[in-house]
Amino acid sequence: ANSRSTWELMKESITAAYTMSMKSKRQLKAFDVAADPQLRIFLVGTHLSHLPEDLEAERALLDHNRKVLKEMDNKPYDSNRVFPPKDVAYKGAGSYFVVDSQLQGDRKLKEHTRKAVNVLRSLLSDAKNRLTLKVPKVWFCLQLITSSVKKKMWKFTELKEFCIRYQYIQPVDADGQLLALLKLFHCLGFYVYFNLSEYKEQWICTDATFLYKEMSKVLSVQYSPENESLAPELRIFKEKGVIPEAVSEVLFQRLGIDADIPTRWLLEALVHVGIAAKVVKETKMHFFIPTVLPERN
């Protein structure tokens, strides 16, 4: 990652956001959507006061502006980009917003920043860009309840019984109602629901941040010190990037992964999101995670 420029990292983020927006659009077709949600990309330069007030700085800003236009041109997400109005484009740099986030510049810079920020707020709060769905209000009550309790992992049948008991869904076609709720909350980033046909029982995580934090513990092995104090299971995983299913439970305990998350389900989830791959070796299942492998010169 250290060898990549900030510009390359930014393009990767934009590409990921565009890909996810296309995926969400397809997923939301199952709902009564008033209008398709539109991805909008705002590029914002945040350290305007760091630029010296001279012609060389202005020329550098315009050169960078041309580079942004060239790099973004003909990309699939370019049509989703929001440009600053002419009266907010700083010194003709109209390909992105420029502000002074630290408000350390002179009066003119502060006035420009306030104006640009107000325009950004107005664009971001525009009602026509909001996602409008016809969703039962009690579903969001459920989300508030589940976000406030310690329990984060639910079996599908367990959550269904809970929702029926407290009337978040109706007994008639309870499976269909719960699936619609789960798909919506997964799209919105509240819950994580992977329909893992390979796993015998469906699980739901009612806190996406919690689950992704636990997943990151698996990837953190790459930053573990290479010494004898490292547990054997972790050392082998770090060196070969492979988790044999037979030792996965012990390995996850070593990593401090929450015990409420079923080990095999988490491994299948890592495969589902593209982090891991299944490998059968001598009739035994292994999970290969190349990200943790050490860099080689």
N, C-alpha and C positions, 0 to 999 in steps of 0.2 A: 504494500500500500504506500510505503514511503517513496517509491519510485514514480508514483503517478502524480500528476499535477492536480491542483485544485479544480481546474477547468474540467479535467477528465472525470473527476469524482462527481462534479456537479452534473455533467451529462449523464453519468450512470444513474444518478438519483432521478433526473427528469425522465429518463427512459423507463425506469422502474415504475414511476408514478403513472406514466402513460399506459404501460402494460396493465397495471392493476386497474386503471379506470376502464379499459376495454373489457377486462374480465368482469368487473362489477356491473357494467352495462348489460352483459349477457346474463348474469345472475339475476339482475333486477327485472328481467322480462317476465318473470313469474308473478310479479306484483302489479297492482293497479297504479302505474306511474303516470302522473299528469304530463310530465315531460322528461326526456332523458337528461340525467345530470351531466353537465359539461365540465370536463377538466379545463382548468384555467391555470396557466403558468405565469407567475410574476417573477421576473428577475430583478433583484434589488441590490445595488451596491451600497454598502453601509458605512464606509469610512471616508466620506467626502472631505472632512476637515484635514485629512492626512495628505491631500493633494496641495502642492504649493500653488500660489496664485501667480502663474506666469504662463507664457505662450507654450513652453515646452510641455507643461502639465496638460494644458488644453489639447495640444496635439496628440499626446499620449492617450488621453481620454477618447478622442475621436477615432484614433487607430484601434483602440480596444473595442469601440462601438462597431466599427467595420468588421472586426474579427468575430464578434458575437453574431452579427447578421450573416456572415459567411458560414460560420459553423452550424447555425440553426437552420439555414436555408435548405429547403427540400426534405427536412426531417419530418417524420410522420406527426410529430407533436408540435411542429412550428405553427400550425393554424390555431393551436390552443393558447398561444402566447398572447398576453395582454400588454400592449405598448402604452407608455405614458403619453398623455395629451401634449401637444406642442408647447403649451405654456408651462409645463412641468418638466419637459426634457431639458436636462442641465447642459447648457452650452452646446446644444445641438445633438447631444448623445441620446438619440431617441429609441435605442433598442432595449433599454432597460431603465428602471427607476434608480435615481441616485439620491441618497440621503446621508445625513450625518447622525448616526445612531447615538453618538455620545454628546451631541449638542455642545461641542467645544469650539466651533468655528465662530466667525464674526456674525454680526447681525444679519447680513445678507444670506449667509449659509443657513442660519437658524430659520429665517423666514421661508427660504426655499424648502427646507426639511419639513416644516409644519404644513406647507402647501401640498407637498408630495404625499405626506402621511395622510392628510385629509382625503386626497384623491384615492389613495389605496383603500382607506376605510370605506369610502363610498362605493367603490367597485366591489369590494369583498362582501358588503352587506346588501347588495342589490337583490331584491326579492325575486327577480326573474331567473336568477341563477340557483335558487334553492331547490333541493330535492323534495318533491311533494308526494307522499304516499298515504294511502288510506290504511292506517294501522290502528288496531284497538289500543286505547290508552292504557288498558291494564297490562299490556305487554311491557310498556316502559316502567310501570310500577314493579313488575317482576324484575326488570333489569336493575332497578334501584335496590330492591331487596337482596338480590343475589350478589350485588357488588359490595354490600355492607356486612356480609357474613363471612366467617373464616373459610367455610367450605367452598372450594373452587372447582372441584372435579365431581361431575355427576354422571351416572349411567343414564342412558336414554330413558329406560323404563322408570328409573327413580325420579327423574325430573318430570316426566309425564304424570306420574301419580301425584307429585307435589303440586303441579299446575292445575290438575283436575280438582284436587282437594280444596285449593284456595281460589278456584274459579278464574284462573288466568286463561284457561282454555276450557271448552265444553267437552263432555264425555263423547258426544257424537263426532266421529272422525277426529279423535284426539291426536292420532299419529300425524295426520295431514296438517292439522293446525300447528302442532309443535315443530314439524319440519319447516313450515313457512316461517315461523318465528325464528328458528335457528338460522335459516338461510339469510334472513334479513339482518339479524344481529351479527352474524359473521361478516356480512358485507360492510356493516357500519363499524366493525372493529370492536364491538362489545364482547362478543363470545368467540370461541374457536370451535368450529364443528367440522371435522373431516369425516366424510362418509367413507370409512375405510372398510371396504368389502373383504380385505384380507384378514381383518381382525374379527374375532368371534363376537365381540360386544362393542356397541357404539358408546363413546364417551363424549362428554361436552365439558369444555372449560369455560366457566362463566366470567373469566377475567383474562382477556387476551394478553395483557402486559405480564401477568404472572406466568403464563405458559411460555411466552417468548423469552422471558428472563431465565426460566429453567432450561430451555433449549440452549441458550447461550452458554450455560455452564459446560455443556458437552464440548462446544467449540473452544472454550477457554483453556483446554488442555495444551493447545499450541503455545501458550505463554508460560507453561509450567517450567520451573528450572530443571535442567538436565543433570540430575545428581542421583546418588544412591538412595537418598531419602524418599524418592518418589516410589509409591506403591507399585508392585510388579504389574498389576492390571493396567495402571495408568501409563507406566513406562512403555509397555508393549503397544498400547493404543496410540501414544504419542509418536512412536517410531514407525508404526505400520499403518496407522489410520483405520484399524479394523477392530470392531467390537464383536467377539464371538457371543452368540446368544447365551451360551452356557454361563458366561461370567458377567453378563450385562447388569444383573441386579446388584452384584457386589461393586462393580465399577461405578454405577450410578450412586450408590451409597457413598463411595469415596469422593465423588464429585459434589456431594451435598444436595443432590436433586430431591425435591420434595417427595416424601414417601407416599403421598396420596396419588401420585401419578403412576399408573400402571406401566411397568418397564417396557413390556413388548408393545403396548399401544404407543408409547413415546417414540420408540424406534420406528414403528410403522409411520408415525406422523412425520418424522425426519425424512423418511423416504418420500412421503407424499408431497412435501414442500421442496424436494429436490436437493436436500442437504446430504442425504445418505443414499446408498445403493445396496441392494441385497446381493450377496454372493454365497453360493452353496459350495462348501468345501468338504469333501469326504462325507457327504450326506448331512452335514451340519450347517445350520444357518449362521452367516456372519453378516455384519453391516459395515460397509466401507464408507468412511467419511474423509475424503481427500483434503478438506480444508485444514485439518489439524496437522498434516504432515509438515515436517520442518523444511525450510527453504534450503535448496542446494545450489552451490555456486557452479 
